[in-house]
Amino acid sequence: MNKINEYISSQFKNPRGIAGKIISLIQNIVNKQMYKNTVMIVNVNSDDKLLDIGYGNGHLLKMLYKKCSPDMYGIDISDDARLMAEKRNTKANDAGKLHLQVGDCCVLPYEDNNFSAITTINTVYFWSDTVKGLSEIKRCLKEGCSFYNVVFTKEYLDTIKYTEIGYKKFEPEELVQYGRDAGFENIQIKEIVKGKSFVVIYTK
Ligand SMILES: C[S@@+](CC[C@H](N)C(=O)[O-])C[C@H]1O[C@@H](n2cnc3c(N)ncnc32)[C@H](O)[C@@H]1O
């Protein structure tokens, strides 16, 4: 049983092959409200550059493009995620507004003061170094712009067996403190789905 949970957890951390595809699709369905509420609060316009960290199969990017067609960048450690996300975002790709990379968010390959918004859903559990990741994000954000870090509550994750392996779980206050350690002064927390998920908004 432990091996199965370890395998499922590893697929959430780094989706691969057909299992990664299925797990990504299940997330899109199960977390429908989480994506919808995130899209509503992200402040971005058509002439803005947006970065999504750990874009998975590109579901959030597709919804953001439908909302306002920003110039969209993405970074994810999974090669297969890039293929899935490109396939799902052909409209943005054809318009020259999709720029996906494979890489680690703790070493962002972007210039300083580059993005008007940075988003991520359900990835912070897997970063090797939370403060380093947040510092990199701060470096790449434009002045006055925000990073939206959407996460499940620790209580909710504790009800899911496979999250016992490979997941770092956070209380909201811990993510606020890590943000301060990374140099953010303006940090807000908002509920995303009642009792289940929240967003930490770090503004530069
Ligand atoms: C649970 S999935 C969430 C996918 C997507 N954000 C969504 O909500 O549909 C986590 C994603 O984060 C990616 N990931 C994990 N660690 C990462 C890192 N250090 N840098 C960038 N991406 C990472 C994984 O490859 C995977 O696609």
The ligand as a Gaussian input file, in Angstrom:
#p B3LYP/6-31G(d) Opt

LIG

0 1
 C        0.137000      18.737000      -8.222000
 S        0.742000      19.267000      -9.796000
 C       -0.191000      20.761000     -10.063000
 C       -0.273000      21.150000     -11.514000
 C       -1.033000      22.445000     -11.829000
 N       -0.490000      23.582000     -11.114000
 C       -2.496000      22.305000     -11.533000
 O       -2.922000      22.709000     -10.445000
 O       -3.219000      21.776000     -12.386000
 C        2.353000      19.894000      -9.383000
 C        3.137000      20.376000     -10.589000
 O        4.287000      21.099000     -10.131000
 C        5.414000      20.688000     -10.878000
 N        6.595000      20.930000     -10.024000
 C        6.979000      20.258000      -8.921000
 N        8.096000      20.788000      -8.383000
 C        8.436000      21.841000      -9.177000
 C        9.507000      22.780000      -9.152000
 N       10.441000      22.747000      -8.194000
 N        9.556000      23.731000     -10.123000
 C        8.609000      23.759000     -11.096000
 N        7.583000      22.888000     -11.175000
 C        7.489000      21.937000     -10.225000
 C        5.142000      19.228000     -11.222000
 O        5.890000      18.776000     -12.316000
 C        3.640000      19.250000     -11.488000
 O        3.334000      19.532000     -12.826000

